[in-house]
Amino acid sequence: FEKDLSSFDHTNLSSNEKSVKPLGSVNTAVFSYSGKLMKGHMTFKLWGGRKANPIAMNSECPFGSSVTVAVDVLSPPHGYSMVFPTGKPHSFFRVTEKKKVTVPSADFEVVKKVKTKDPLYKLSSKEKQVLWQYRYYFQDHDSILLPKIVQSMNWGPNDVAELHSLLEGYPVIPPERALELLGSPYPDSVLRAYAVKCISFMSDSELAEFMLQIVQTLKYEPYHSSHLAEFLVLRSVESPNLIGQTFYWHLKSEEHNEEIGARFRSLNRQLLNALPNQKLIELNSQFHLMQELEKIALNVKPVTDKDKRDAFLLNELKGRLSLFNSEQGLTLPLDATVRVKGVVLDKCKTLSSSTVPLWIVFENHDHLADTGIFAIIKAGDDLRQDILILQILSLMDRLWKKRNLDLHIIPYKCVATGDKKGILEVVLQAKTLCDIQEECGKLGAFKSESIERWLKSHNDKFKYQQCQREFTRSCAGYCVATYVLGVGDRHNDNIMIQKSGNMFHIDFGYILGNYLKFAGMERETTPFVLTAEMVRVIGGQEGERSPAFAEFEDLCVNAYLILRRECHIVLTSFSMMLSTGLDQLTSPADLEYLRKALRLNLTEDEAAEHFKNEITRAITNTRIYMNNFIHALVTRGV
């Protein structure tokens, strides 16, 4: 329900009247969980000031609302209840019998075109007619078209009955394709149960990889109890350390959300009741550990002097040593297989950032390990967008490796543990590009030898050759990934390099082409960061003219073409996140950047040429050097 004037004829309204805003809106199910039509007098608490959203969750405003709507639903005569039809369709819904059919050549050309389209493509009326008419043919020959077939329905009672009949004998489609059927456009419970059956064939590692998206689709279920929720709890019991822990923290991180919090709290209680007792103890310990660390992060934030802040941190940690010290060892949200037994106080510190993260070093419970467990604790920073991009980077890495292309991507772990708080994995033996440039003096941002000099200082001649190979591959991977994802704010403190040569990006606050501006002008004008100092490591003294740089170009083009071929899962992964409330991912229009970046309208040869041109554009961009210099000047006074 929405209380506004959207249903009125606005043509005769004044400009002031046309600017009227909705008082509020609420989504609610017409039928109860038991299938009975709601009746009698009902009052709903609206979400004040919100425009009606068809894909919003069924939930009322949980606290006092000044905007309510009252609805009276008349009861059927003679005390009968009206129920939602379930099971086999009634005889008055004619269900088409499955027949051996062939698709005429003209219609088959229509289907061939549809098969090449991405998940965001809008079907024409002709395409819908063909897909729906030959649905039983596709059941046997092109089952992967099921999402498009469902999009061709008109969702009348007869079509729904036909869909249910079709699904009875429909083969299982690949799990990654079935994910799309859990999105907001697919509300039918029978269809969603079919999708759950398909994703049940995912391995634990695959399911954990897509848990971020799958948990979001729980918001599209009409009721707390659903096939999807039951499936996730069952798989959590079967794999408590991977699936159980991942599911727990994804639910926990959104329990504060007013719309979804009640459902996620209920699901987490159900999950904890089902998990083995040992895992329940571990998750409770993780929760309390994170609570204390987040309190410390908030307490140290007001201390402005860095030395005093670090001293304050050590005092706070000392006061809680009993919490960290455990002979049995504690697990962290980042990895249930690694145990820690204390904190290495003299290695803990605060980081210079607006949110003042904590750099915490835990003592490794494994006495054979030669290093501690390093983590960054953040409080006051929304990590959900970072988690999404890191997950997509992990997905890209898997897609590339599936085709024997290893680009040394480092999707470090990041777990949100609540509202604007969480924990991140630290990648060791790495420095920011800004730190590396600083070693070359005040004008280090303009010098082409900075990275080469730093890597050579940590590697002998033989190891440096391996460094070059690793740098070349990782640089190619991140050039393609950041280009496709439209990652912005790429200054020299958001790019890091390991001593082994691996380059990687951090901090993904700007994505999908949302680049920073200064005085109304684009601050970033390069398609991705590829500077002269990077080219020098890749190609040596010959730079762009070297065979090594030609190999780098081939790596980039190959990686780019693979992502184009796998565009379906990339686009689906983003479209399933539209309900998260991320500022830069709120509507299907935000996904248009991905389609544009992948140039899906081009042939492979044209796309390859396009990316080569983007490489040239990146290399010849000079503004990046001034941006890096100014960033270092502002943040470090260099």
Secondary structure, DSSP 8 states (H G I E B T S, - for coil): -EESSTTS--TT--HHHHT---SEE-B--SB-TTSBB--EEEEEE-EET----TTS-SB--SS--S-EEEEEE---GGG---B---SS--TTS-----------HHHHHHHHHHHTS-TT----HHHHHHHHHTHHHHHHH-GGGHHHHHHT----HHHHHHHHHHHHT-----HHHHGGGGSTT---HHHHHHHHHHHTTS-HHHHHHTHHHHHHHGGGSSSSS-HHHHHHHHHHHHSIIIIIHHHHHHHHTTTT-TTTHHHHHHHHHHHHHHS-HHHHHHHHHHHHHHHHHHHHHHHHTT--SHHHHHHHHHHHHHTTHHHH--SS-EEETTEEEEEEEEE-GGG-EE-SSTT--EEEEEEES-TT-SS-EEEEEEES---HHHHHHHHHHHHHHHHHHTTT---------EEEEETTEEEEE--SSEEEHHHHHHTT-TTGGG-TTHHHHHHHHHS-HHHHHHHHHHHHHHHHHHHHHHHHHT-----TTSEEEETTS-EEE----S-TT---EETTEES--SSS---HHHHHHHHGGGGGGSHHHHHHHHHHHHHHHHHHHTHHHHHHHHHTTTTS--TT-SSGGGGHHHHHHHTTTS-HHHHHHHHHHHHHHHHT--HHHHHHHHHHHHHH--
